[in-house]
Amino acid sequence: MNKVPMDGLLGVCLSGSGSTIMAIATGHFEEIALAMQAALALEHQSAHPLILEIDTAGSITSLL
């Protein structure tokens, strides 16, 4: 992923057998997603980028 812009990018990891690639960033989300998609396209791989928000509330339960 050395072609991905580094501004705002904190890290990239594979999930499972590689069916999911996740980037953690503080900004420039669209640019990072498009650069990752373009890098994969060079290897004849398709990608569907999703830009997701971090859940800061977590799970909330209550007694009935």
C-alpha positions as CSV (number, residue, x, y, z in Angstrom):
1,M,0.0,0.0,0.0
2,N,3.0,2.3,-0.5
3,K,0.9,4.2,-3.1
4,V,-1.7,5.3,-0.5
5,P,-1.3,8.9,0.7
6,M,0.0,8.9,4.3
7,D,-1.6,12.2,5.4
8,G,-4.1,11.1,8.1
9,L,-3.4,7.4,7.6
10,L,-2.6,5.6,10.9
11,G,-2.5,2.0,9.7
12,V,-3.8,-0.7,7.4
13,C,-4.6,-4.4,8.2
14,L,-6.0,-7.5,6.7
15,S,-9.0,-9.3,8.2
16,G,-9.3,-13.0,7.9
17,S,-7.9,-14.5,4.7
18,G,-7.7,-11.1,3.1
19,S,-11.2,-10.5,2.1
20,T,-11.3,-7.3,4.1
21,I,-8.6,-4.6,4.2
22,M,-9.2,-2.0,6.9
23,A,-7.4,1.4,7.1
24,I,-7.6,3.5,10.3
25,A,-7.2,7.2,9.6
26,T,-7.8,10.6,11.2
27,G,-8.7,12.4,7.9
28,H,-8.5,12.3,4.1
29,F,-10.8,9.3,4.2
30,E,-12.0,9.6,0.6
31,E,-8.5,10.0,-0.8
32,I,-7.2,7.1,1.2
33,A,-10.1,4.8,0.1
34,L,-9.7,5.7,-3.5
35,A,-5.9,5.3,-3.4
36,M,-6.3,1.8,-1.8
37,Q,-8.9,0.9,-4.5
38,A,-6.6,2.1,-7.3
39,A,-3.7,0.1,-5.8
40,L,-5.8,-3.1,-5.8
41,A,-7.0,-2.4,-9.3
42,L,-3.3,-2.5,-10.5
43,E,-3.3,-6.1,-9.2
44,H,-6.5,-6.8,-11.0
45,Q,-8.5,-6.9,-7.8
46,S,-11.8,-5.2,-7.3
47,A,-12.7,-3.3,-4.1
48,H,-15.8,-1.7,-2.6
49,P,-14.6,1.0,-0.1
50,L,-16.8,1.9,2.9
51,I,-16.1,4.9,5.1
52,L,-17.5,4.1,8.5
53,E,-17.8,6.0,11.8
54,I,-16.4,4.6,15.0
55,D,-19.0,3.6,17.6
56,T,-18.1,5.4,20.7
57,A,-21.2,4.4,22.7
58,G,-20.7,0.7,22.6
59,S,-23.5,-1.8,23.5
60,I,-26.2,-0.5,25.9
61,T,-28.3,-3.0,27.8
62,S,-31.1,-2.6,30.4
63,L,-33.0,-4.9,32.7
64,L,-36.6,-5.5,31.8
